[in-house]
Amino acid sequence: MKKVIISLAAVIMLVGGIYYVVTLKPPKPTITIENNTVEVAQGSYCWNGLITSQCVDMISPPDIIKHQEFKPLIVSPGAELKIKFIQKPLENTLGASIWFNDEVENVPLNYSILLVPEEKGVYIYSVYAQWKKGRSSYVFVIEVK
């Protein structure tokens, strides 16, 4: 009887572990600039697991920053911002947008690196990518001084 209970518990733990692994959210990037890591928030995403799939629409990037009370990371004008994912996105799907004074524009990426503006100010970025399991966006804020 004891062996049956132990076997049943092991099966339950295994199924629970598999469920956890197959329903994970999209991979979160590590974003660095001038040897500092930038705090990143999850944006909207659609992700497919083996058991479940979900799409989550988030509020706008400026509202995410405000709601999560992120403080901008102070950076130098023209500094290099590097974006890394543990799980590499599909080729040619990584992109970024910048929000400044209620205007949004796409920014060029050069092999997961972008240059921050030369102008002083607070900038909100949205980074997005796609994988076989889905797509996701992420939000962060910097201040050029």
Summary of the structure (lengths in Angstrom):
residues: 145
radius of gyration: 19.2
end to end distance: 68.8
largest distance: 71.9
contacts: 387
relative contact order: 0.24
helix: 20%
strand: 43%
